[in-house]
Amino acid sequence: MQRRKKVGKELEELLRDLGYGTLFEPSSSGRSPKQLAKWETRKTRIIQQAVEFGMHVPQALIDEVNPPEEPNPSTAPFIANDPEIPI
């Protein structure tokens, strides 16, 4: 129960930092590559835990962490005795 509250609080903070539920765009602070990598890791962890607890997470954030699977492209049917296919 305590872990769920902590994840909920972290999710609210993350959404606010990303600009969800606010009138203005989030300010882009100049983060170093190291800070940016740490931020992305933290964001991924929070989103995954929030989904596990069944919290409401915007679909765009879920897709960032777990991209939807793309369907296989359709191909023309293969016909074994097709005279147009060179052997």
MODELLER restraints for C-alpha pairs under 7 A, 6 or more apart:
rsr = mdl.restraints
at = mdl.atoms
rsr.add(forms.Gaussian(group=physical.xy_distance, feature=features.Distance(at['CA:4:A'], at['CA:53:A']), mean=6.89, stdev=0.5))
rsr.add(forms.Gaussian(group=physical.xy_distance, feature=features.Distance(at['CA:7:A'], at['CA:46:A']), mean=6.59, stdev=0.5))
rsr.add(forms.Gaussian(group=physical.xy_distance, feature=features.Distance(at['CA:7:A'], at['CA:49:A']), mean=6.94, stdev=0.5))
rsr.add(forms.Gaussian(group=physical.xy_distance, feature=features.Distance(at['CA:7:A'], at['CA:50:A']), mean=6.35, stdev=0.5))
rsr.add(forms.Gaussian(group=physical.xy_distance, feature=features.Distance(at['CA:10:A'], at['CA:46:A']), mean=6.86, stdev=0.5))
rsr.add(forms.Gaussian(group=physical.xy_distance, feature=features.Distance(at['CA:11:A'], at['CA:46:A']), mean=6.31, stdev=0.5))
rsr.add(forms.Gaussian(group=physical.xy_distance, feature=features.Distance(at['CA:17:A'], at['CA:26:A']), mean=6.37, stdev=0.5))
rsr.add(forms.Gaussian(group=physical.xy_distance, feature=features.Distance(at['CA:18:A'], at['CA:26:A']), mean=6.03, stdev=0.5))
rsr.add(forms.Gaussian(group=physical.xy_distance, feature=features.Distance(at['CA:19:A'], at['CA:25:A']), mean=5.57, stdev=0.5))
rsr.add(forms.Gaussian(group=physical.xy_distance, feature=features.Distance(at['CA:19:A'], at['CA:26:A']), mean=5.09, stdev=0.5))
rsr.add(forms.Gaussian(group=physical.xy_distance, feature=features.Distance(at['CA:44:A'], at['CA:65:A']), mean=5.97, stdev=0.5))
rsr.add(forms.Gaussian(group=physical.xy_distance, feature=features.Distance(at['CA:47:A'], at['CA:62:A']), mean=6.95, stdev=0.5))
rsr.add(forms.Gaussian(group=physical.xy_distance, feature=features.Distance(at['CA:51:A'], at['CA:57:A']), mean=6.91, stdev=0.5))
